[in-house]
Amino acid sequence: MKKMNGFAGLLMAAILLLSGGAKAQASIPQIVADTLRANHPAPYTNITKEAFDAQAEALAQNWDELEEQGEAGFALCRWVASLKDEHTQLFDGAWYNVRTPYFVMAVEGKYVIVQGHECAKPYLGWTIAAIGDMPIEEVETALSAYISFETEGCRRTQTARNLCMLALLREIGATDSMDAIDVTLESPLDGEKQTVAFESLTEYAYDTSTILPLADTLLQHGTYRATLAEAGTLFIQYNECTNDENMPMKDFAEALDAQLTSAPEKIIVDLRHNGGGDSSVIQPLIQLLQKYEEQGSRLFALIGAGTFSSAVMNAEDLREIGATLVGETTGGTIGFGELNAVNLKDTLYLMYSTKDFANGAPHKPVEPDILIPQTLSDFEKGVDTAVQAVLEIE
């Protein structure tokens, strides 16, 4: 069965799981170049070999100076991002040591504060209009150079994450401090704008932070879960293509089947938070859904910008058994995957693809059968636009 390593959480997982230092025999740019040439299935898909080699040589020649200036990791990141493979990334864990006291989500072209410490609590639901003197549109464009993306959904998802990282924001000139950041916010109620100075954090306290009141179906809960929605609809949220250690997917499907007295009228499988993993994990659930579909259940799968890697494959798997795909274009494509990682130096890591699941064909995201974008107005009201649309389908 097809398998792709997960995109969401992979960067931090690499820090926890990998150890070792950089090879002493070659410069870091040379290690990266050699690794990609030897292991990536098609490194020159979106960049010419000449351009790739020229960047590798330039980085190698200037590496010592770049390190002295603190620019080496950022320069390497831009080079790796130029391959335009959303699975192949350069990541420095040190960038995540200093962050904003809030989290951001991309919704309908805006970046919304959805969770934060006490200082950010009055601004939950507000959108970011500028950082420092830089309008959000310019911030977004500047950050794109550091993001490995193949789709707009991927770019927006990763931009939302990077808007919380002061190291990257300072690198693009949005702030000159690692201690605090000036953010101009816009109210969703009346469009009022306020510029707020937020102090940075070295550790985010989840237990004491506040979350914007969202529709429960928009909140990510565990590896997978099932709840009964209104009008006889079963809602299944599938967040990671991996077996939960407390309840493997086979047990989950069996327990779900045992609890249902009849086939639900509608079944919604939500893949919008799923960053991937092993695409075969879903098979027990697929078999159960096929049974219900034969008994009259109508199947729907929700997809969006947060659907990556194996979850994109699973969206197609669900479509093959009769599910209607609802939502937005996936952030991920059916393309590169099966990741490996190498620790280059200290907190500096390279994640890279070793397989092309498209077998040389153009990499394409999965498009929904019914396009239902999450609207900002619904988001602010605690309404899940896509779920509501499915519930209203006759």
Disulfide bonds with the S-S distance in Angstrom:
none
